[in-house]
């Protein structure tokens, strides 16, 4: 169910719609909740490459996901 956000995100991009901060936040949070941490981190990197500054909500979602996976070191290194 949470991965549906990723499907919608991909459709949006295919239609030429540029994702914004809210789009990235929703998808990163949903992917993290579903346990798809790898894709969540990939989108985080993509977001920064597009020069979209992550919000506190994006960081919170990623830190929560990393914490659940036991990757505390990576959570501390987010920037």
N, C-alpha and C positions, 0 to 999 in steps of 0.2 A: 504494500500500500504506500509506504513512504517512498519507494523507488519510482512511483508514478510522477513525482516531482521531477526526477531526472528525465523521464520520457518527455514531459511537457517542456522542460528546459531545452532539450535537443530539438524538439519541433519548433520552438520559438526561434532558435538560432538558425535552423534550416530555412525558416521563412524570412530571414534577414533582420530579425528584431534583436537589437543589442541588449544583452542582459545588463541590469543596473544593480545597485547595491541591494535593493530589496529582493530581486530575483536570486542573486547569489546567496543571500542570507537564508532564504526559504529552502533552497536546494541543499546547501551545506548542512543546515540544521536537520532536514529530513533524512539525508544520507547518513549523517552521524547517528541519528536515532535508530536507523535500520541496520546499523553495524557496517555500513559500507564506507569505512574510514579512508581507504585508499582513494576512492573517487572524490570524497569530500576534500581531502588534502590536495588532490589534483585541481579541483575547482578553485580552491583557495589560492594556489599558485597562479592559475589562469587569471583570476580576479586581480591579483597584484600586477601581473604582466600588462593588463589592460589599464593599469593605473587607477583602479577603483580602490579607494582606501577602505580596508575592512573596518567594520564597526565593532563596538564592544560585544554585540550580539553574535557576530561571526566568531570572534575569539572565544566567547563563552561556549558556543556550540562545539567548536573544535577541542577546547580544553576538556569539556565533559566527555566527548567521544574518546579522546586519548586516555583520559583517566579510567574510563570503563574498560579500555583495552589493556590497561596496565602500563602504558607507555608514558610514564610520568616525566621522563627526561625530555622527550619530544614536546610535551605540553609546556615545559619550562622554557624551551627554546623558540617557541612561536614568536615571530616578529614580522 
